[in-house]
Amino acid sequence: MRSKLPQVGTTIFTVMSGLAQEHRAINLAQGFPNFDPDPRLMDLVDHYQRKGFNQYAPMGGVPALNGRLAELVGRCYGREVDPANEITVTVGATEAVFTAITAFVHPGDEVIVIEPAYDSYVPAVLLCGAKPVFYRTVAPDYRIHWDDLAKLIGPKTRMLILNTPHNPTGTICTARDLEALSALAVENDLLVLSDEVYEHLVFDGHRHESALRYGDLWGRCLAVFSFGKTFHCTGWRLGYAVAAAPLMKEFRKVHQYCTFSCHTPAQWALADYLADPEPYLSLGGFYRQKRDFFLRELQGSGFEPLPCSGTFFVLARYRQRSAEPDMDFARRLVREQGVATIPLSPFYSDGTDEGIVRFCFAKTEATLAEAGGRLRSG
């Protein structure tokens, strides 16, 4: 058998979560909360299941939900969108990313991937017969130097993938970044896939600079979002994409043959739940408190946290504790101290290792305190 992805193995998230389970470690590796969604949201799902809303939803999404999402986009980003033709509900953000790449990237195209990069981007590019072109950012600020990135753009460049707030680094793009991106996209006729699943997890007075805010990007960008990250329900596998109607028409051509539609009762439940914007508008403050709590727990542990302006991840250097490669250190940390993290090198195509690991702080304070105690004891 000839593999279409010969260099792709098991994801680092699966590997480290498996080790956490094997060693009964606290799992601060994989990015999921260890607490439930709002009981009101769960009750709404149960309500719609019992009321018989259990068959296929419309391919683009339940209209009531798409309408609420149009309101959210208008409220948060000032972008007026057509809920019937410019929003599609997807089976998680990963399906939306895969669908967007598959719909627009052709064999021989090039796609710019900014590293460190979430691991679902490159396999989708390769499956299209296209070439990922890597732009590398480094610690501590993981800044994008747009003049340098522009040198990677050539006649075959079809798409650029942006992720803000950024997994794994916890950094965010500024308005200046989006303005530079807009100029490059227009000048070079690029499509932009903007992964914004942590849109509401932004801290310290910053605002999320969505691609949807920028007029020059509208008509050439597809923005991707996640209900799972926003409402602590990653296992429900629900996300959505927003794009101008001509782009969304092509997006849906792939979506309809990939998954067609998504969990119906959850869509109806979310439509009701989104009538009140407070749960998502207050999310930044909720996770900022968790970040700050965990950072206090890391004091005296020998880890050096890097700045974190968004997401529910924080990076930390460990060189005060060890000179080991990050994969070896992360494995030993699970075995000897019972805390699972994610090493950063798998997020780089060339395995760049700066002695940094990623912690997920989307956990209860009791879990974070227990993890902190174990880390300080090492």
N, C-alpha and C positions, 0 to 999 in steps of 0.2 A: 504494500500500500504506500502511495506517495502522499505525504502530508502537505496540506496547504499552509500550515504554520509550523514548520519543522523546528524553529527555535523557541517556540512557546511551550512552557511547561505549566505546572500548577502555580497559581498566583501566590505571591508572598503573603497575602491576607489569609488564604486557606492554610498555608504552611504554618504560620505563627499561631493562628487560632487552634489548629490541630495540636501543636505543642502545648498551648495553654491548657487544653482539655486533658492531654496525656499527663501533664505534671500538676494538674489541679491548680493552675496559676490564675492570678487575676488578669483578665484579658483587657489590657489597654491597647491592644494591637488593632483589631478590626474596628472600623468606624460605625458602631451602632450603640444607641443608648441601652442601659440596663434597667430602664424604668418604662412604664407603660404610657401610652397616649392618654390624653384627657379622657376620663370616664364618659363624659358627655359625647365625645366623638365615637367611642366604642358602642355606646348605647344607640346612637343613630345608625351605625352599621347593622346592629342587631334588629333594630326597628325595620329597616328596609329589607333585610333578609326575610323577616317573618311576614312582611306585607307582600311578598311575592316578586320583589325586584331582583330576580335571580337569573334572568336570561341575558342574551347578548345586549350590550349597550351599542349605541350608534358608533360607527367606526371612528369618528373624530372626537367622540366624548359625549357624555350626557349633556344636553343643551343647558340645563340649569347650572351645571358645574362650569361649563365654558363661559357662561355669562358672568359668574362670580369671578372667574379668573381674569376676564376682561376688565372688571372693576378693579381688581388688585393691581393689574398692570398700569391702569390709568392712575390709580391712587399713588402708587410707589414710584412710577417712572415717567408719568406724564405722556404715555403713549396710548393713543386711541386705537384699539384693535377690534377687528370683526370676530366675534366669538365663533361664528359658524365656519369661517374660512381661514382664520389666522391663528387658531389654537388647536392643538391635537393632544389628547390625553394618551399617555404611553405606559407601557409596563416598566415602570421605573425610568430613571434618567439614562441608565445604560442602554436601554432599547432606543431611546431618543437619539443618543449619540451615534449608535450603530446605524440607525435609519438615516440620519442626516448625512453621514459619510457615504453610505451606500447609495443614496439617492443622487449624489452630486459628483462623486469622485470617480474618474474613469481610469482604465489601465494606462499607465505611462504618466499620469499626473503626479505632481509633488504636493505634499501637505506639510506645512510647517508645524512642528510640535515643540512647545516650549517645555524644557526640562528643568527640574524634575517633573515628571508627568504621570498622571493617573494611568493605570495600566490598561484600560480598555481602548484607548485611542489607537495605538499603533497596530494591534491585530486587525481592527476594522479597516485601516488604511491598506494593510497588506492583502487582505482578502479581496480588495477592489483591484488588485494588480498595480497599485500605486506605490510611490516611494515616500516614506517619512523623511523629512529633513529636520534635523534637530538643532534648536537654539538652546544653549545651556546657560542657566542662571546658577549662582552659587551663594553660599552663606556669607554674611549673615542676613543680608536684606533681600536676596533673590530678585534683584532689580532687573527689569528688561531695558536694555539700551537699544532703542528703536533704530538708531542709525546703523548699528551693527547687525541687527536682525534684518534690516532692509537689504543687506548684501546677500542674503540667502534667497531672495526672491528672484526667480527667473521666468522664462517664457512658459515653463511647464507648471508653475505654481498655481494651484487651483484653490486651495483653502488654507486658512490659518486657524488653529485651535487655541482658544483662550480659555483659561480657567480662573475665575475670580468670584468670591474668595477662594484661595488656592489650597488644594489638597495635593501634596502633604505639608506645605510650608506654613500655612496660616497667614500668608501675606495677602494684601488686597491691591488691586489696580486703582490708580488715582484718575482724576479727570484728565490730567495731562497724558496719562497712558492711553486712555480711550481716544483722545483727540489725535494722538500720534498714530494709533491703529486706524482710525477713520481715514486719515490722510493716505496711509499706505494702501488701504483697501481700495479706495477710489482710484488712486494713481495706477495701481496694478491690476484692477478689476478682479479683486479677490473676494471669495466667499469667506465668511467668518462663522465658525461654530463656537458659540460662547457658552461654556459650561458654568452655570450659575446656581448650582444646587444648594450652596450655602448662602444664598442671597440675604437671608434675614439674620445671619449669624455674623454681625459686624459690630465691633466694640469701640469704646473710647471716643465716642463722638464722631466717628467716621460714618460716611454713608456708602452704600453699595452702588458702585458705578456700573450699572447694567448697560450692555450694548444697546438695549432698547431706548435708552435716553438720547441717543445720538442719531440725528437725522440722516447723516451721510452713511450710516451703517444700515438704516432701515431699507429693506429691499435687497440687501446682500448679506444679512446675518440671520442665523437660526439660534435662538436662545433656548437653553434647556434648564429645567427646574425639577425639584423633587418634593413631593409631599412627604416621603419617608423621612428625609432629613429635617423638614420643618416641623412635623407633628409627631416625631418619635415613633414612627411605624415603618421602619425600613423593610420589614417582612411583608408588608402589603404590596410592595413593588408597584408603586404608582408615581408617575411623573408627568411632565407635559412639555411641549415645545411651542414656541411662539415665533412666527415669521410672517412676512408679507405674503399675501395670497398666492402670487405666482410661485414662490418657493414652497409654500405649504402644499400646493397642489402636487408638486413632485415628491415632497416628503411623504404624503399620504399614499402615493402609488406603491412605495415600499412598505410602509406601515401596514397597509391592508393585507399584505401577503406574508408579513412577519408575525404579527400577533392579532391583527384585525381590531380587537377591542379589549377593554380592561375590566376589572372586577366591578360589576354593576352596582351592588349595594353600597360599596365604599364610595363610588362616585356620587351617588345621591346623598350619602351622609356628609361628604365634604362640601357639597353644594350648600347644605343647610349650615354647616359649621362655619363656613367662610363668610356668612352674613355678618359676623362680628369680627372686625379686623384685629382686635386686641391680642388674640393668641399669637399671631405672627409678628405684630408690631412690637410686642414685648419680648420677643425671643432673644434679641441681642443682649438685653440686660440679664436674662435668665442664664445664658451661657457665659457671660462675662464673670458672673459670680462664681461659676464652676471653675473657670480658668484661674481666677485669682486664688480660689481655695486650693487648687492643685499646685499652683506655683509656690504657695506657702508650704505645702507639704514636701516639695522638692528641696527646700532649704536644708542645707546640711547633708545632702545626699551625694554630693560630688558631681551632680549633673548641672550643666550650665544652660538654662533655657534661652532660646532665641526669641526675638519679638514675635508676638502673635496678635494680629489685628482682626482675625476672623476665623471661621470654621469651628469645629470642636476638637482641633488638634493643636498640640504644641510640640515643637522640635527642641531637642536638647543635645548639647555636646556631652560626650562622656570621657574625654581624654584625661581628665583628672583621675579617672578610675581605671582606665585600661588603654593600651595601645593596640588592642586586637582589631581586626577588620570588623565592620559593623555587623555582618551576618553572624560571625562567631560570638561577638559580644551579646547580641540579642538572644541567641540560643542559650548561652550560659546564664543570662539573666533569668530566663524562664526556669532553667533547671535548679539554679542555686538560690534564687531569691523569690521565685514564684510570681514574677510579674512579666507579662508578655508585652512587647513593643514591636514596632515595625522598623527595621533598618532602612536607611534612606537610599542605599546604593541601587536597589532594584527599580527605583523610579528614574534611573538614568540608563540610557541605551549602552553606555560604555562602562557602567558599573562604578561611576565616580563615588569615592568613599571619603567623606570628610569627618568621619567619626561622629555621626549624628544618628539619633533614633527619634521616632515619632511616637508620642503618647496620645491616646484618645481620652479626653476628660468628660465625655458625655456619659457620666456615671453618677450614681448617688454619692453624697458626701461620705457616707460610711465606707463605700468601696474605695474612693479616692484616698481617704485617711488610712485605710488598711494598706493600700499600695504604697503610700508615702512612708509608712512605718517600715515596710519591708525594704524599700529602696534605701532608706537612711541606715539600715542595719548592715548594709553590704560593705 
